[in-house]
Amino acid sequence: MSDLELLERDIRAAIDGASDEAAIETVRVAALGKKGSVSDLLKGLGAMTPDERKVMGPALNGLRDRVSEALLARRATLKEAGLAARLASEAVDVTLPLRASPLEQGRIHPISQVIDEITAIFGDLGFAVAEGPDIETDDYNFTALNFPVGHPAREMHDTFFFNPDEQGERLLLRTHTSPVQMRTMQTQKPPIRIIAPGRTYRNDSDQTHTPMFHQVEGLVIDTSSHIGHLKWLLEEFCRAFFEVEKVEMRMRPSFFPFTEPSMEVDIRCKRVGNEVRFGEGDDWLEILGCGMVHPNVIRFAGLDPDVYQGFAFGMGIDRIAMLKYGMPDLRAFFDADQRWLNHYGFRPLDLPALVGGLSS
């Protein structure tokens, strides 16, 4: 083996043994630097005879080129190995979900969402929202609404009463939002079109009842409203709220002290397991109560029942929320369980609107 072949073998062995960029640079300087082994041989070409240069010139230039190519190849290999090691040590699992933005972390409670949905629907139908106090008088909660003395709802086992005052009168936690209707009729001139959502209280607690729950009532007072208007209004509400193409509704005679005639409203549905589907099936589900406002109630509001008439309706907000969104236990609404709220809650910016669908 010639001296050039031995030199090339040694240089290639050094290149292959270089483990990093610094080591490969040391090999390059030793071979191709100003005082490198290949550079020294190239400098000696000037002292050779023309015949010797013809032989040694191409051989030394070829050696220099092969060494340069080997250095470049080793550098590329080391660079790729370094990149692979870095990727392995700094790996990011791109399959993990993105962290929720601050706007996504909070959740709107289903009750608040459903109240907003109800408000959007009736607002589109020309209704205003009316409010009243949670603590009421006996007159507004019972007497003005045509509840006779001795009615069971006036007893302690149904109503939360406060201790009597010095005059012996007892305030109470309202059992329905109907007092808001009376307060509105006493302070506004007809025509009146309002809904009254809010908290109500009754001494009851089980899987579908809680001592505090939410109710919405509606009231229309003018000179010509009748049951036909009431039926159309309720059909439009149920169709929009449950987001179905059509709703089949039936009205059954019932009794409420503040309406005459009074009716319970059922809508056709289909039960599939724990799910209730509206607008199809052969079952019926009671959804709300309604009726024409009793003349005594109109009279108590200071209006003439021979001139004014109207209708009222009421339903449990918690109940229709459970039916629409498939929540089986009312008590979970008030447990303050973050896991439950994350599952059933709504994103803060998903405001209900009729244009794109209330819950889309």
C-alpha positions in Angstrom: 0.0 0.0 0.0 1.4 3.4 -1.0 2.1 6.2 1.4 -0.9 8.2 0.1 -3.2 5.2 0.6 -2.0 4.8 4.1 -2.5 8.5 4.8 -6.0 8.5 3.4 -6.8 5.4 5.5 -5.6 7.1 8.7 -7.6 10.3 7.9 -10.8 8.4 7.1 -10.4 6.5 10.4 -10.1 9.8 12.3 -13.1 11.2 10.5 -15.2 8.1 11.2 -14.1 8.3 14.9 -15.1 11.9 15.3 -18.1 12.1 17.7 -19.0 15.8 17.5 -18.5 19.0 15.6 -15.4 19.9 17.5 -13.7 16.6 16.8 -14.5 16.8 13.1 -13.0 20.3 13.0 -9.8 18.9 14.6 -9.5 16.3 11.9 -10.1 18.8 9.2 -7.3 21.1 10.5 -4.9 18.2 10.9 -5.5 17.1 7.3 -6.4 20.3 5.3 -5.2 23.1 7.5 -2.2 25.3 6.6 0.1 22.8 8.4 -2.1 19.8 7.7 -0.7 16.5 6.3 -2.4 16.8 2.9 -1.6 20.5 2.6 2.1 19.8 3.2 2.1 17.3 0.4 0.4 19.8 -1.9 3.1 22.4 -1.1 5.8 20.0 -2.2 4.4 19.8 -5.7 6.5 22.9 -6.6 9.8 21.1 -5.9 8.9 18.2 -8.1 9.9 17.6 -11.7 7.2 18.0 -14.4 6.9 14.3 -14.8 6.5 13.8 -11.0 3.9 16.6 -10.9 1.8 14.9 -13.6 1.6 11.9 -11.4 1.4 13.4 -7.9 -0.7 16.4 -8.8 -4.0 14.5 -9.7 -3.3 12.0 -6.9 -2.9 14.7 -4.2 -5.9 16.8 -5.5 -8.0 13.7 -5.5 -7.0 12.9 -2.0 -7.9 16.4 -0.9 -11.3 16.2 -2.6 -12.1 12.8 -1.1 -11.1 14.0 2.4 -13.2 17.1 2.0 -16.2 15.1 0.9 -15.7 12.7 3.8 -15.6 15.6 6.2 -18.8 17.0 4.8 -20.6 13.7 5.0 -19.5 13.1 8.6 -20.7 16.6 9.5 -24.1 15.9 8.0 -24.3 12.6 9.8 -23.4 14.2 13.1 -25.9 17.0 12.5 -28.7 14.6 11.8 -27.8 12.5 14.9 -27.8 15.7 17.0 -31.2 16.8 15.7 -32.6 13.3 16.4 -31.3 13.4 19.9 -32.7 16.8 20.5 -36.1 15.8 19.2 -36.1 12.8 21.4 -35.2 14.8 24.5 -37.5 17.7 23.7 -40.4 15.7 22.4 -43.9 17.3 22.5 -47.0 15.0 22.4 -49.0 16.7 19.7 -51.9 14.3 20.4 -52.6 16.1 23.8 -55.6 18.5 23.7 -54.9 22.2 23.7 -55.2 24.0 27.0 -58.5 25.8 27.3 -58.3 29.5 26.9 -59.5 31.7 29.7 -62.7 32.3 27.8 -63.3 28.5 27.8 -62.7 27.8 31.4 -65.9 29.2 32.9 -69.3 27.7 32.3 -72.8 29.1 32.3 -75.2 27.1 34.5 -78.0 25.3 32.6 -80.6 27.3 34.6 -79.1 30.6 33.5 -78.8 29.3 30.0 -82.5 28.2 29.9 -83.7 31.5 31.3 -81.8 33.3 28.5 -83.3 30.9 26.0 -86.8 31.6 27.3 -86.2 35.3 27.3 -85.0 35.2 23.7 -88.1 33.4 22.5 -90.6 35.5 24.3 -88.7 38.7 23.5 -89.0 37.8 19.9 -92.8 37.5 20.5 -93.0 41.0 22.0 -92.9 40.2 25.7 -91.1 42.1 28.4 -89.4 40.6 31.4 -90.8 41.6 34.8 -89.3 40.9 38.2 -90.4 41.0 41.8 -89.2 40.3 45.4 -88.5 36.8 46.6 -89.9 37.7 50.0 -93.7 38.4 49.6 -96.7 39.3 51.6 -99.6 37.0 52.1 -101.8 39.3 50.1 -99.7 39.3 47.0 -98.8 35.6 47.2 -102.3 34.3 48.0 -105.2 36.7 48.5 -104.7 38.8 45.4 -104.5 35.6 43.4 -107.8 34.3 44.6 -106.5 31.7 47.1 -109.3 31.3 49.6 -108.6 31.3 53.3 -107.8 27.7 54.4 -106.3 26.7 51.1 -103.6 24.1 51.7 -100.9 26.2 50.1 -101.3 28.7 52.9 -100.2 26.1 55.5 -96.7 25.7 57.0 -96.2 22.3 55.4 -96.2 23.9 51.9 -94.9 27.4 52.4 -91.9 28.9 54.2 -93.3 31.6 56.5 -91.3 34.1 58.6 -92.1 34.7 62.2 -95.1 37.1 62.7 -94.4 40.8 63.1 -95.8 43.1 65.8 -99.2 43.2 63.9 -99.3 39.4 63.7 -98.7 39.4 59.9 -96.2 37.0 58.4 -94.0 37.5 55.4 -93.2 34.4 53.3 -90.9 33.1 50.6 -93.0 33.3 47.4 -94.3 29.9 46.2 -94.6 31.1 42.6 -93.8 34.1 40.5 -97.5 35.0 40.2 -97.2 38.0 42.6 -95.1 39.6 39.8 -98.2 39.5 37.6 -100.3 41.3 40.2 -97.6 43.9 40.8 -97.4 44.5 37.1 -101.2 44.8 36.6 -101.3 47.4 39.5 -98.5 49.5 38.1 -99.0 49.3 34.3 -101.9 50.0 32.0 -103.0 47.3 29.6 -102.1 46.0 27.1 -99.6 43.9 29.2 -97.3 41.2 27.8 -94.8 40.0 30.3 -92.9 36.9 31.5 -91.7 36.6 35.1 -88.8 34.2 35.6 -87.2 33.8 39.0 -86.6 31.7 42.1 -89.5 30.2 44.1 -89.7 28.2 47.3 -91.8 25.3 48.6 -91.3 22.9 51.4 -90.6 19.9 49.2 -87.5 17.8 48.4 -86.9 14.7 46.3 -85.3 13.7 42.9 -87.6 16.1 41.0 -88.3 18.7 43.7 -86.1 21.0 45.7 -87.0 23.6 48.3 -85.8 26.3 46.0 -86.5 26.0 42.3 -87.0 28.3 39.3 -90.3 29.1 37.6 -91.3 31.3 34.7 -94.9 32.7 34.3 -96.4 34.6 31.5 -99.2 37.1 31.5 -101.2 38.8 28.7 -103.9 41.4 29.6 -105.9 43.3 27.0 -109.4 43.5 25.7 -109.5 40.7 23.3 -107.0 37.9 24.1 -108.6 34.4 24.2 -107.6 30.7 24.5 -106.8 30.5 20.8 -104.1 33.0 21.2 -102.8 31.2 24.3 -102.6 27.9 22.4 -100.8 29.4 19.5 -98.3 31.1 21.8 -97.5 28.0 23.8 -97.1 25.9 20.6 -94.7 28.5 19.2 -92.7 28.5 22.5 -92.4 24.7 22.7 -91.4 24.4 19.1 -88.7 27.1 19.4 -87.5 25.9 22.9 -87.2 22.2 22.1 -86.0 23.1 18.6 -88.3 20.8 16.7 -90.2 21.3 13.4 -93.6 20.9 15.0 -95.3 20.3 18.3 -98.6 18.5 18.9 -100.3 19.8 22.0 -103.4 18.9 24.0 -105.1 20.8 26.8 -106.8 19.1 29.7 -109.2 20.7 32.1 -107.7 21.5 35.5 -108.0 23.9 38.4 -106.0 26.8 39.6 -107.4 29.5 41.9 -106.1 32.4 39.7 -107.4 31.2 36.3 -110.8 30.2 34.9 -111.0 28.0 32.9 -107.7 26.3 33.8 -105.8 23.8 31.8 -102.8 21.5 32.0 -100.8 21.3 28.7 -99.3 18.1 27.4 -97.1 17.7 24.3 -96.7 14.6 22.3 -93.3 12.8 22.8 -91.4 9.6 22.4 -89.4 8.0 25.2 -86.2 6.2 24.2 -84.5 5.0 27.3 -83.9 8.1 29.5 -84.3 10.4 26.5 -87.5 12.2 25.7 -88.0 13.3 22.1 -90.6 15.9 21.3 -92.6 16.2 18.1 -92.9 12.4 17.6 -94.2 9.3 19.2 -97.4 8.2 20.9 -96.8 9.3 24.5 -97.8 12.6 26.2 -95.9 14.6 28.7 -97.3 17.4 30.9 -95.3 20.5 30.4 -97.1 23.4 32.0 -100.3 24.9 33.4 -102.3 27.8 32.0 -105.7 29.4 31.7 -107.7 32.6 31.4 -107.1 35.0 34.2 -109.8 34.8 36.8 -112.1 37.9 37.0 -111.4 38.2 40.7 -107.7 38.6 40.0 -108.3 41.2 37.4 -110.6 43.0 39.8 -108.1 42.9 42.7 -105.5 44.6 40.3 -107.9 47.5 40.0 -109.1 46.7 36.5 -112.6 46.1 35.2 -113.1 42.4 34.3 -115.9 43.3 32.0 -113.5 45.3 29.9 -110.2 43.5 30.3 -109.3 39.8 30.0 -106.2 37.8 29.3 -104.4 34.6 30.0 -101.5 33.3 32.1 -99.2 30.3 32.0 -96.4 28.9 34.1 -93.8 26.2 34.0 -90.8 25.0 36.0 -87.5 26.2 34.4 -85.6 23.4 36.1 -88.0 20.8 34.7 -87.9 21.9 31.1 -84.1 22.2 31.3 -84.0 18.6 32.5 -86.2 17.5 29.6 -84.3 19.4 26.9 -80.8 18.6 28.0 -81.3 15.1 29.5 -80.4 15.8 33.1 -81.9 13.1 35.3 -81.7 14.5 38.9 -82.8 18.0 39.8 -80.7 18.0 43.0 -77.5 18.0 41.0 -78.4 21.5 39.8 -77.5 22.9 43.3 -74.6 20.6 44.3 -71.9 23.0 43.0 -70.1 20.1 41.5 -67.5 21.5 39.0 -67.5 18.2 37.1 -71.3 18.3 36.6 -71.1 21.9 35.5 -68.3 21.2 33.0 -70.4 18.5 31.5 -73.8 20.2 31.3 -72.7 23.9 31.4 -72.5 26.3 28.4 -69.6 28.3 27.2 -69.8 32.0 28.3 -70.0 33.4 24.8 -72.6 30.9 23.5 -75.5 33.4 23.9 -78.9 32.0 22.9 -80.3 33.4 19.7 -83.2 32.3 17.5 -81.2 33.0 14.3 -78.8 30.0 14.5 -80.7 27.8 17.0 -80.8 28.4 20.7 -78.3 25.7 21.8 -76.2 25.4 18.6 
